[in-house]
């Protein structure tokens, strides 16, 4: 069941301005009945300022009257409060990583100057003022700022960075950069697989040569033996 946006303050208002039972108020506000009792007795830790649920659109006069006329009646929310949504803006960065932001910004500026300040702001979670200060080297700590990959620093992901760089390159009319960091590893893997395949071919040819011209009854295909058998034909 939906609850008021400020349950304790709403309960305080209902206690003071209605004859609803403590049980009705507790259930509507999602509180324990003893909490409502404490509010009514002014024994709560902090004196609450009542919040009018009628003005807030959460209850109507008619709904309160129904409850007052029938102690067994359960109040129904007229309009549930809207869920709080995160406002648009720079992404949140943990405190432990905030000192790394200038290094990540400088790395992007140095390696991808086509990326706009707005894109950097979204990637790193910083302000355009800070980015501009690093661009024109007027940042107060510029002497200690070194270019470090923001992905390595944990400020953004490789996918997000690649997407921002590709978008900026397209807007600037320049070819998008190609990641060649793993080319050598890929070529080494291909060579390794090729060498392994050639070794298996040589071993198979040697096994056939050692068998001579003797026909084998366990051939599963002309020239290819069953590897689990080695029985000469009678």
Residue pairs with C-beta under 8 A, 6 or more apart in sequence:
1 30
1 77
2 77
2 80
2 81
3 28
3 29
3 30
3 77
4 10
4 28
4 29
4 30
4 51
4 53
4 56
4 58
4 77
4 81
5 51
5 56
5 58
5 81
6 51
7 29
7 30
7 31
8 29
8 31
8 35
8 39
8 44
8 48
9 48
9 49
9 50
9 51
10 28
10 29
10 50
10 51
10 53
10 56
10 58
11 25
11 26
11 29
11 31
11 35
11 36
11 39
12 39
12 48
12 49
12 50
12 51
13 50
13 51
13 52
13 53
14 20
14 25
14 28
14 29
14 53
14 64
15 25
15 36
15 39
15 40
16 50
17 50
17 52
18 64
18 67
18 68
19 68
20 64
20 67
20 68
20 75
21 71
22 33
22 36
22 37
22 40
23 33
23 71
24 67
24 71
24 73
24 74
24 75
25 31
25 36
26 32
26 33
26 35
26 36
27 74
27 75
28 59
28 74
28 75
28 77
29 36
35 44
38 44
39 48
53 59
54 60
54 61
54 64
56 81
57 78
57 79
58 77
58 78
58 79
58 80
58 81
59 75
59 77
59 78
60 78
63 75
63 76
63 78
64 75
66 73
66 75
67 73
67 74
67 75
90 121
90 122
90 124
90 125
90 126
90 127
91 122
91 124
91 125
92 125
93 101
93 124
93 125
93 155
97 153
97 154
97 155
100 148
100 153
100 154
100 155
101 124
101 125
101 126
101 130
101 155
102 130
102 134
102 139
102 141
102 145
103 145
103 146
103 147
103 148
103 153
104 124
104 148
104 149
104 150
104 153
104 155
104 156
105 120
105 124
105 126
105 130
105 131
105 134
105 150
106 134
106 145
106 146
106 147
106 148
107 147
107 148
107 149
107 150
108 115
108 120
108 123
108 124
108 150
108 161
109 115
109 120
109 131
109 134
109 135
110 147
111 147
112 165
112 168
112 177
114 165
114 168
114 169
114 171
114 172
114 174
115 164
115 165
115 168
116 168
117 128
117 131
117 132
117 135
118 128
119 164
119 167
119 168
120 126
120 131
120 164
121 127
121 128
121 131
122 164
123 150
123 155
123 156
123 160
123 161
123 164
124 150
124 155
124 156
125 155
130 139
133 139
133 140
133 142
134 142
134 145
139 145
150 156
150 161
151 157
151 158
151 161
162 179
165 176
165 177
166 176
169 175
169 176
169 177
170 176
207 225
208 223
208 225
211 225
214 232
214 233
215 232
215 233
216 225
216 230
216 231
216 232
216 233
217 231
217 232
217 233
217 234
218 225
218 226
218 229
218 230
218 231
219 225
219 226
220 226
